[in-house]
Amino acid sequence: MGKSLLIGAVMLGAITAFLSVVCLPSVALAVGNPHVAEALDHAKEAVAHGKQGHADVLVKHAQEGLKHAEAAQKDMKNPHLAEGVKGLKEAVEHGKAGHADVATKAAESAIMHLSEVK
């Protein structure tokens, strides 16, 4: 009985070690820069409100997302992050002009790019 317990413990340790090596790098990538995650969340909110025609609320979320995206740029240089910032700036500009449909497309572009930031 003692030997099978020891073998079970060793196998559990080996499985745990294997999963740590395989899974942790992907978790680290998913977490990434917290500012990028916040920018992405706000961009998604901007799109949701833009699709409802709420240009004013879209602008608020796009501006907040832009703050986070620009803060992330201080920590990293990434072409997708730069394009995400560009999309959010366009979303703010068009949203302020009351063009919810154009602003929504710009925010969707920002989402696409921010999702690619590693």
Helices and strands as residue ranges (DSSP letters): H 2-31, H 34-51, H 55-75, H 79-96, H 100-115
